[in-house]
Structure formats: C-alpha cells, structure tokens
C-alpha cells in the first residue's frame, strides 16, 4: 500500500512540472501608438503563433489590454490587413464580421471630422484604429525605417 501511495505521489508531482514550459520570446510584427500610448500591437513566434494585443477602450478611466491568439502565415496576415483597409474605406456605418482564431471580430466604419476609422469589437473588448494606425500595426507604414 505504501508503494502504491509513493508511486501515485511521484506521478502527481511529475504532472505538476509538466504544466510549466519555457517559450521563445515574442517578436514584434507591428505597433500602433496614439500620442505615445500603445493602442494595438501584433507579436509572433517563429512557429506562426500570433498575439494581437489592443487597448480596450471600453474603459475610459483605466488602461486595460485585451489580446487574441491566432495562427497565421504571411498570406493570412496580408488578407487580415486587406480586410481592415477595405473596411476603413467603406461607407460610414458599414460592418464586417469574421473569426480570428477562436474569437469573433466585428469591424464598424466610423467618420469624424472627415477622418475614417474602425471601431473593433470582440467578446474580449473593443478598440478603434485609424487608417494610419492600421498601416503601422501591419508594418505597412510609408515611414522609412532606420538601418
């Protein structure tokens, strides 16, 4: 009986260690800031795992970030960029819905003072991005990068 308990306890302690593993550091794909405040960022691993982190603007008095994990390749990232850019140029009030990873995303076009932007809604929170911020988020900005 003691041997059985010993074996079970060793097995359970080994199981605890299996829940922890080191992961490679994330690389930045693109960053969108507004007046120095991080609005949105996409990071990735060499395995094609992406994390889209965004400033959850549902909260006005505090800074809260939400994130969406998804798998992608270059073609998928270009398609996602195309969806964002087409929607930001669409008619005011128009909407587009799609699934990113396991998360449902709703894009809604808005205009204020002649400038188009996207309101982005997910079950994890919401945010908004201008066309220039979308370019920066997907690393498509016209700005020259330092060499």
Secondary structure, 3 states (H helix, E strand, C coil): CHHHHHHHHHHHHHHHHCCCCCCCCCEEEEEEEECCEEEEEEEECCCCEEEEEEECCCCCCCCCEEEEEEECCHHHHHHHHHHHHHHHCCCCCCEEEEEECCEEEEEEEEEECCEEEEEEEECCEEEEEEHHHHHHHCCCCCCCCCC
